[in-house]
């Protein structure tokens, strides 16, 4: 019974440590690229678009990113308001998207998309746990220790690679025009929830964009 209890305590401890590492993890993207000729970095209105079939995930990522950008003085809007999920009959071609961009006075677009996910089996070695115990020797209470060895075990960890891209859509916009000026990728290891994943990624993305001077209020 005691061994089962301490195995449970150990498992909870490991889970808490992983969650703490997530919360205190990196605050920047894992890798980034910026176009060499990119200069005009002030934006008056940026749409943030989550790409994917999961509507709940899209809403969550867009809302979190927009909120963080607004905190930095960037006028940002959720892309789902202009680009509905699955598209519509009116939005089919590049020209259709250009019309929406111009109609909404957008000069920047940020997309976020899951580009890879994988599962990895990792072996967690057992540990020796020392637990204090008390017993009587004559008139005295003596403290000793009992040791319990927890067995090693395999656990499956899932990681997600998410990519963000910034498009500069200022000025003359036409089909075939190269507008991508920045991209960044970041991995999330075993996020505790969708909200946790969104908060972690969007925080890294916005922090990178602001501290590197990739975007600024206009």
BELVENVEN-V651012 format. One line per field, one symbol per residue. ss: DSSP state (h for helix, s for strand, l for the rest). phi: phi as a letter, one per 30 degrees, with the letter a starting at -180 (. if undefined). burial: b if it has 9 or more other C-alpha atoms within 8 Angstrom, else e. Layout:
ss->???
phi->???
burial->???
This chain:
ss->lhhhhhhhhhhhhhhhhhhhhhhlllllllsssslllllllssllsssssslllhhhhhhhhhhhhhhhhhllllssshhhllllllllllllhhhhhhhhhhllllssssssssssssssssslllssssssssssllsssssssssslllsssssssssssssssslllllllllllssssssssssllllhhhhhhhhhhhhhhhhhhllllssl
phi->.ddddddddddddddddddddddcddcbddbbbbddddbdccbcacccbdclddddddeddddddddddddcicdbbddddccdeiibddcbcdddddeddddchdcabccbbdcabacbdbccddbccccdbbbcbidccccbbccbccddacbcccbbccccbccccdidcbejddcdcabbbbccchddadddddddddddddddddddidbadc
burial->eeeeebbeeeeeeeeeeebeebeeeebbbeebeeeeeeeebebbbbbbbbbeeeeebbbbbbbbbbebbbeeebbbbbbbeeebeebeeeebeeebbbebbeeeebbbbbbbbbeebeeeeeeeebeebeeeeeeeeeeeeeeeeeebebebeeeebbbbbbbbbbbbbeeeeeeeeeebbbbbbbbbbebeebebbbbbbbbbbbbbbbeeebbbbe
